């Protein structure tokens, strides 16, 4: 598991930002996945100033600075640049920013501006989402990741058990491949686990006796998805006689990935068994459970109702 940092240059490329001041952008590291709008800091309150965050200057902050006298503006801005935040991003246009550019150049702090004036809150939403995803703790596991009817599923099992072949069958049924062989898991929150590929294996599916397939070239864009939220963990195992649990509803089991608990089930493989169909059923059943419905509970309710009716007679 690892946490990541990104550079200011990454931000410039991702959001097509213009650089008004700053050199060596690749050396300026961003270590915090949250941004900050310096409001209280401009009026002298620094008790809780998050100096390691990106500082966002919207129309409200820029209009305030414009109204200050030259000397007071120097003090207000100087108090903030003194802490050397990783960068400033202005969303209110570049008109009248000569003084801010001057201070950033003197302190070696990148000053960036969005391509066109936009709502600061909207830009912060996009930027926060990007930072959380890019800087999330991550780990890699051996397996396959697919999206089945909008539900992210991990397929695990020993090498050669049939994970990739099962994924190929699911693709043929209209579902999507996310990653084969190496699945990168990113923890976005205590409840959210994202599955994606490692770039090298993007769009590739390896089938024994057939070779490497590019699913997009063979089946079109609908056969591949960049990432998916992991909802279900399925362990594919070899068939063991008399080992299947046929109770109405098995006790819930979970697998822990970086503190995120993912519901786990086991599916045993046997020649002629429709494993892809079972995975579809498992995914759809998981979805129904999220909606508050349990087939087992409804069945038991019917039995109880029938017994009650017989007792009444």
C-alpha positions as CSV (number, residue, x, y, z in Angstrom):
1,X,0.0,0.0,0.0
2,X,1.3,3.5,-0.8
3,X,0.2,7.1,-0.7
4,X,1.1,9.2,-3.6
5,X,2.2,12.8,-4.3
6,X,1.7,14.8,-7.4
7,X,3.5,17.8,-8.8
8,X,2.2,21.2,-9.8
9,X,3.0,20.3,-13.4
10,X,0.4,17.5,-13.1
11,X,-2.2,20.1,-12.3
12,X,-1.2,22.4,-15.1
13,X,-1.6,19.5,-17.6
14,X,-4.8,18.0,-16.2
15,X,-6.7,21.3,-16.0
16,X,-5.0,23.2,-18.8
17,X,-3.9,26.0,-16.4
18,X,-1.8,28.9,-17.5
19,X,1.3,29.7,-15.6
20,X,1.7,33.4,-14.5
21,X,4.6,32.7,-12.2
22,X,6.8,29.8,-11.2
23,X,9.6,27.7,-12.4
24,X,10.6,24.0,-11.9
25,X,6.9,23.0,-11.5
26,X,7.9,19.4,-11.5
27,X,9.8,20.0,-8.2
28,X,6.8,21.5,-6.4
29,X,5.1,18.6,-4.7
30,X,1.5,18.5,-3.6
31,X,1.0,16.3,-0.5
32,X,-2.5,17.2,0.6
33,X,-5.7,16.1,-1.1
34,X,-7.7,19.1,0.0
35,X,-7.6,22.7,-1.2
36,X,-8.0,25.9,0.8
37,X,-9.4,29.4,0.1
38,X,-7.4,31.9,2.2
39,X,-10.1,34.2,3.7
40,X,-9.3,34.6,7.3
41,X,-5.6,34.6,6.5
42,X,-5.9,37.7,4.4
43,X,-7.2,39.5,7.5
44,X,-4.4,38.2,9.8
45,X,-5.7,35.0,11.3
46,X,-3.2,32.2,10.8
47,X,-4.0,29.9,13.7
48,X,-5.4,27.1,11.5
49,X,-3.7,28.0,8.2
50,X,-3.2,24.7,6.2
51,X,0.1,25.8,4.6
52,X,0.6,22.5,2.6
53,X,-2.6,22.8,0.7
54,X,-3.2,24.4,-2.7
55,X,-4.5,27.9,-2.2
56,X,-7.5,28.9,-4.4
57,X,-8.3,32.5,-5.1
58,X,-11.7,33.2,-6.4
59,X,-13.5,36.4,-7.3
60,X,-14.3,37.1,-3.6
61,X,-10.6,37.0,-2.6
62,X,-9.3,38.9,-5.7
63,X,-11.9,41.7,-5.3
64,X,-10.8,42.0,-1.6
65,X,-7.2,42.4,-2.6
66,X,-8.0,44.9,-5.3
67,X,-9.6,47.2,-2.8
68,X,-6.6,47.3,-0.5
69,X,-4.0,50.1,-0.6
70,X,-0.7,49.2,-2.1
71,X,1.0,49.0,1.4
72,X,-1.7,47.0,3.0
73,X,-1.9,44.6,0.0
74,X,1.8,44.0,0.4
75,X,1.4,43.1,4.0
76,X,-1.7,40.8,3.4
77,X,-0.1,38.9,0.5
78,X,3.3,38.8,2.2
79,X,1.9,37.2,5.3
80,X,0.6,34.3,3.1
81,X,3.5,33.8,0.7
82,X,5.8,33.7,3.7
83,X,4.5,30.2,4.4
84,X,5.3,29.0,0.9
85,X,2.2,27.0,-0.1
86,X,2.7,24.7,-3.0
87,X,0.9,27.0,-5.4
88,X,-1.9,29.6,-5.9
89,X,-4.7,29.0,-8.5
90,X,-6.8,32.0,-9.5
91,X,-10.3,31.3,-11.0
92,X,-11.4,34.9,-11.4
93,X,-9.4,35.9,-14.4
94,X,-5.9,37.6,-14.6
95,X,-7.0,41.2,-14.7
96,X,-5.0,43.3,-12.2
97,X,-2.8,40.4,-10.9
98,X,0.5,42.1,-11.5
99,X,1.2,42.6,-7.8
100,X,0.4,39.0,-7.0
101,X,2.6,37.8,-9.8
102,X,5.4,39.9,-8.4
103,X,5.2,38.4,-4.9
104,X,5.0,34.8,-6.2
105,X,8.0,35.3,-8.5
106,X,10.0,36.7,-5.6
107,X,9.1,33.7,-3.4
108,X,9.3,31.0,-6.1
109,X,5.6,30.0,-5.7
110,X,3.7,28.9,-8.8
111,X,0.8,31.2,-9.7
112,X,-1.7,29.5,-12.0
113,X,-4.9,30.7,-13.6
114,X,-7.8,28.8,-15.1
115,X,-8.2,29.2,-18.9
116,X,-11.4,31.1,-18.4
117,X,-13.1,32.7,-15.4
118,X,-15.4,30.0,-13.8
119,X,-17.3,29.4,-10.7
120,X,-14.8,28.8,-7.9
121,X,-16.9,26.2,-6.1
122,X,-17.2,24.2,-9.4
123,X,-13.5,24.2,-10.0
124,X,-12.8,23.2,-6.4
125,X,-15.2,20.3,-6.8
126,X,-13.3,19.0,-9.9
127,X,-9.9,19.6,-8.3
128,X,-10.8,17.9,-5.0
129,X,-12.1,14.9,-6.9
130,X,-8.9,14.7,-8.9
131,X,-6.7,15.1,-5.9
132,X,-8.5,12.4,-3.8
133,X,-8.3,9.9,-6.7
134,X,-4.7,10.6,-7.6
135,X,-3.3,10.7,-4.1
136,X,-5.4,7.9,-2.6
137,X,-3.6,5.0,-0.8
138,X,-3.3,2.1,-3.2
139,X,-2.3,-1.5,-3.5
140,X,-2.1,-4.0,-6.3
141,X,-3.5,-7.5,-6.2
142,X,-3.5,-10.5,-8.6
143,X,-6.9,-10.9,-10.1
144,X,-9.4,-9.6,-12.6
145,X,-11.7,-6.6,-12.3
146,X,-15.0,-6.3,-14.2
147,X,-18.1,-4.1,-14.2
148,X,-21.2,-6.3,-14.3
149,X,-24.4,-4.3,-14.9
150,X,-22.8,-1.2,-13.3
151,X,-21.5,-3.1,-10.3
152,X,-17.7,-3.4,-9.7
153,X,-16.6,-7.0,-9.1
154,X,-13.2,-8.4,-8.2
155,X,-12.5,-12.0,-9.4
156,X,-9.8,-13.7,-7.5
157,X,-8.4,-17.3,-7.4
158,X,-5.3,-19.3,-8.0
159,X,-3.4,-18.9,-11.3
160,X,-5.1,-20.9,-14.1
161,X,-8.4,-21.3,-12.3
162,X,-10.2,-19.4,-15.1
163,X,-10.6,-15.8,-14.0
164,X,-9.7,-14.3,-17.4
165,X,-11.8,-16.8,-19.3
166,X,-14.8,-15.9,-17.1
167,X,-14.2,-12.2,-17.7
168,X,-14.2,-12.9,-21.5
169,X,-17.5,-14.6,-21.2
170,X,-18.9,-11.7,-19.2
171,X,-17.7,-9.3,-21.9
172,X,-19.6,-11.3,-24.5
173,X,-22.7,-10.8,-22.4
174,X,-22.3,-7.0,-22.6
175,X,-20.3,-6.4,-19.4
176,X,-17.0,-4.5,-19.2
177,X,-13.4,-5.3,-18.4
178,X,-11.5,-3.0,-16.1
179,X,-8.3,-4.8,-15.4
180,X,-6.8,-8.3,-16.0
181,X,-3.9,-9.9,-14.1
182,X,-3.0,-6.8,-12.0
183,X,-5.8,-4.9,-10.4
184,X,-4.9,-1.6,-8.8
185,X,-7.1,-0.7,-5.8
186,X,-7.4,2.8,-4.5
187,X,-9.0,3.7,-1.2
188,X,-11.0,6.9,-1.8
189,X,-12.7,6.8,1.6
190,X,-13.3,4.4,4.6
191,X,-16.2,3.0,2.6
192,X,-15.1,3.4,-1.0
193,X,-12.6,1.2,-2.9
194,X,-11.9,2.0,-6.6
195,X,-10.6,-0.7,-9.0
196,X,-8.5,0.2,-12.0
197,X,-5.7,-1.0,-14.2
198,X,-1.9,-0.3,-14.1
199,X,-1.7,1.4,-17.5
200,X,0.5,-1.3,-18.9
201,X,-2.3,-3.9,-19.1
202,X,-5.0,-1.4,-20.0
203,X,-7.6,-2.9,-22.4
204,X,-5.7,-6.3,-22.5
205,X,-7.0,-9.6,-21.6
206,X,-4.8,-12.7,-21.5
207,X,-6.4,-16.0,-22.4
208,X,-4.6,-19.3,-22.1
209,X,-4.2,-21.2,-25.4
210,X,-5.3,-18.1,-27.3
211,X,-3.0,-15.3,-26.2
212,X,-3.3,-11.6,-25.5
213,X,-6.5,-9.8,-26.7
214,X,-7.2,-6.1,-26.9
215,X,-10.8,-6.1,-26.0
216,X,-11.5,-2.6,-27.3
217,X,-10.1,-3.5,-30.8
218,X,-12.0,-6.7,-30.8
219,X,-15.3,-5.8,-29.2
220,X,-15.5,-2.0,-29.2
221,X,-15.3,0.7,-26.5
222,X,-18.3,-0.8,-24.7
223,X,-16.1,-3.7,-23.7
224,X,-13.8,-1.7,-21.5
225,X,-14.1,0.7,-18.5
226,X,-11.3,2.7,-16.9
227,X,-12.3,2.2,-13.3
228,X,-15.1,1.0,-11.2
229,X,-16.2,1.2,-7.5
230,X,-15.6,-2.3,-6.0
231,X,-18.8,-3.7,-4.5
232,X,-18.3,-7.4,-4.5
233,X,-15.3,-9.8,-4.1
234,X,-15.7,-13.2,-5.7
235,X,-13.2,-16.0,-5.1
236,X,-13.2,-18.6,-7.8
237,X,-12.1,-22.0,-6.6
238,X,-11.9,-25.6,-7.9
239,X,-14.9,-27.8,-7.4
240,X,-14.9,-29.9,-4.3
241,X,-17.5,-32.6,-3.9
242,X,-20.0,-32.0,-1.1
243,X,-18.4,-28.7,-0.2
244,X,-21.1,-26.3,-1.5
245,X,-23.2,-24.5,1.1
246,X,-26.8,-24.7,0.0
247,X,-28.4,-22.8,2.9
248,X,-31.0,-20.2,1.9
249,X,-28.6,-17.4,2.8
250,X,-25.0,-17.8,3.8
251,X,-23.5,-15.7,6.6
252,X,-21.9,-12.6,5.2
253,X,-18.2,-12.7,4.8
254,X,-15.8,-9.8,4.0
255,X,-12.3,-9.2,2.7
256,X,-10.4,-6.2,4.1
257,X,-8.6,-4.1,1.6
258,X,-6.7,-1.2,3.3
259,X,-9.5,-1.0,5.9
260,X,-12.4,-1.2,3.4
261,X,-14.5,-4.3,3.9
262,X,-15.8,-5.8,0.7
263,X,-18.5,-8.5,0.7
264,X,-17.0,-11.8,-0.4
265,X,-18.5,-15.0,-1.8
266,X,-17.0,-18.2,-3.2
267,X,-18.0,-19.8,-6.5
268,X,-16.7,-23.2,-7.3
269,X,-15.8,-24.1,-10.9
270,X,-16.8,-27.2,-12.7
271,X,-16.9,-28.1,-16.4
272,X,-20.3,-27.1,-17.8
273,X,-21.2,-24.8,-14.9
274,X,-22.3,-21.3,-16.0
275,X,-19.9,-19.3,-13.8
276,X,-20.5,-16.0,-15.7
277,X,-24.2,-16.4,-15.1
278,X,-23.6,-17.0,-11.4
279,X,-21.5,-13.9,-11.2
280,X,-24.3,-11.9,-12.9
281,X,-26.8,-13.4,-10.3
282,X,-24.4,-12.5,-7.4
283,X,-24.0,-8.9,-8.6
284,X,-27.8,-8.5,-9.1
285,X,-28.5,-10.0,-5.8
286,X,-26.0,-7.7,-4.1
287,X,-27.8,-4.7,-5.7
288,X,-31.2,-5.9,-4.4
289,X,-29.8,-6.2,-0.9
290,X,-28.6,-2.6,-1.2
291,X,-32.2,-1.7,-2.0
292,X,-33.4,-3.5,1.2
293,X,-34.7,-6.6,-0.4
294,X,-33.7,-10.2,0.6
295,X,-35.2,-13.2,-1.3
296,X,-34.4,-15.4,1.7
297,X,-36.3,-13.1,4.1
298,X,-39.3,-13.0,1.7
299,X,-39.3,-16.8,1.4
300,X,-39.1,-17.3,5.2
301,X,-41.9,-14.7,5.6
302,X,-44.1,-16.7,3.3
303,X,-43.4,-19.9,5.2
304,X,-44.2,-18.2,8.5
305,X,-47.4,-16.8,7.0
306,X,-48.4,-20.2,5.7
307,X,-47.8,-21.8,9.1
308,X,-49.8,-19.0,10.8
309,X,-52.7,-19.6,8.4
310,X,-52.7,-23.4,9.0
311,X,-52.7,-22.7,12.8
312,X,-55.7,-20.4,12.5
313,X,-57.6,-23.1,10.6
